[in-house]
Amino acid sequence: MSKQNSFEKGHHAEVGSHHATDPSTEGSEKGVLAPSRHPVGALRAWLTVLGCFFIQFCTVASVNSFGVFEDYYVSEFLPSSSASRISWVIGLEILLQLGLGMIGGRLCDMGHTRAVFATGSVIYLFSFFMLSLAKEDQYYQIILAQGVGMGIGVGLCYVPALVTAALHFPGRQAIAMGIVISAGSFGGGIFSIIINQLIPKHGFPSAIRATAYLSLGLLAVGNLLITVPPRPPKAVAGETPLLYTPYLLTLFSGFLGQLGGLFPLFYIQLFADSHHMASGFIFYSVAAMSFSTAFGRVVPSYFADKYGVLGTYIVCAIINAGCAFIMFGAGHPGGLIVFCILYGFFFGSSTSLFTPVITALMPTEADRGKVVGAAMAPVAIASLIGSPVGGAIIGSSLDWWKGIVWTGVLMGTSASIQVVAREIHRKNLRRRANATS
């Protein structure tokens, strides 16, 4: 069987089972139309979601709480390193988090899910504890422990956690993935508060070790709670249509959205500092953005399963692009908190729904881990260059309007490309359904 025939067969099956009377609709993107079932039972399914949540909570938290690390590194721990140089630590960690997704996802497809989780957890914890041994003003120790080591650990766990949770919910993947992805935002907020409170009282090494021990306990529990469901049968082993046009357009859309969307997250603290706001208020505003992002990753996922992933994703992306311009009015405390909550919520919803959109575009027999992992590559590149590019745009004079317009335009373009991808996908489904009728 050729790739094209197999691909069409997967979509015929979805269209036929989901919407036999109207193949022109979104079909496979409406998970609610598929029967709600759990391959190994509801209890094990939800325990697996909880386990994946714990894993994401601990690992992705190190990425989402980096603002606290960066502030401490710039002000005290790495006095010989510039803020731009220090930003490469988080850039490298995010690159590995997303860039290793294809490897972790592919290993899951091959049946090595538990080994991938265990290996990623051990590497992450070892590197986390090594970070507590880093010496002051030794940049290479920070970038090796936090950028490389913790980045590899996060990267091995990130995509497998999403895919494993989703496989337990064949008809409700968006909500399962949304809950798991939200863990990183909740963890980032909690880690930020813990580290921010412990460093002044007990010092950097003790603060890091305390957080690492918390991660140790949660990672152990998370690994034990996970049940790996049986893989759905595939028409042809190892066959994945990575060159499907809507899929490629979605990858480009995700790249632009991530490239522009990260600017407010990386620079909101500096933005508030430049507008002379109280440091305590700034910290808790950033924490509010993290928690808002977490809720944004869960709530829209419910509607995505009910009304369609692609449509919900596009609506959230458009609103998110509009929210970027609220940053023009965030130069005072009230405006800052409004911006942090709204932008955080819709940025979280956009990033959370990106993965379900990828799986909605693929035929049922595709290797989910490989497909999702490959989709993370352009997002990883955008994450790596996003902070330096944003810094170059605002320049040393801090021309914030340039960064705000940059974010709004890129996110608006991203949403527009996704509209095109959805229309092409719909036309393909309609054409293939008509060809078999």
PyMOL commands that set and color helices and strands:
alter all, ss='L'
color gray80, all
select helices_A, chain A and resi 3-18+27-29+31-33+42-59+61-64+66-77+83-99+101-109+113-131+139-167+173-202+204-225+245-274+279-296+299-307+309-329+333-361+368-394+400-436
alter helices_A, ss='H'
color red, helices_A
deselect
rebuild
show_as cartoon
